[in-house]
Amino acid sequence: MYIVIEGIDYVGKSTQIEALKKIYPEAIFTIEPGGTEIGEKIREIVLYEKMDNLARMFLFLADRAEHAAKVLVCNKEKMIISDRSLISGIAYAYKSADRQLLAAMNRLAVYETKPDLCIVLKIEDEQTLLKRMITKKPDEVEKEGLLYLLEVQNEIIEAASLLEIPCETIDATLPQSDVTERIKELIDDYSA
């Protein structure tokens, strides 16, 4: 089963992934961008170098293709839990191209491998998101600002729907342990 934890920056994906590693020690945990040796190099470039948005999108696609080949396709019989997926690829690039074209390019990049379940951590309250945003130095994507991130948050759900991936949303402002428990319930229900 291939499960993806989605959401914009600052919603607590990394924290939840660390908690899930203790609950599912047999699972393969990965991240996009950066889940492979080449992906780590691409991650540094796309997050910390200034560049054209279209160029950034194509680098994300390159990472996604390498990740699919080296992690997703060869482990499809195992439980894979990923921090981001092709869903983010469509959502974050929504200004660069038509949704249908973005979906087609991302499906190609992942060899048509789609998550079985998408769990979106979502923050509705702008003030809560702003408070979290000032806790760290923003990367080049985060520098697009609050409104962009809020738009991407909605685009994530749209992209999952477009790809016909089952999608569940969790309020990321809940206590961390409550979010973890809800994620566990969803994973266990879908994998039963």
Buried (B, 14 or more C-beta within 10 A) or exposed (E): BBBBBBBBBBBBBEBBBEBBEEBBEEBBBBBBBBBBEBBEEBBEBBBEEEEEBEEBBBBBBBBBBBBBBBBBEEBEEEBBBBBBBBBBBBBBBBEBBEBEEBBEBBBBBBEEBBBBBBBBBBBEEEEBBEEBBEEEEBBBBBEBEBEBBBBBBEBBBBBBEBBEBEBBBBBBBBEEEEBBBBBBEBBEEBEE
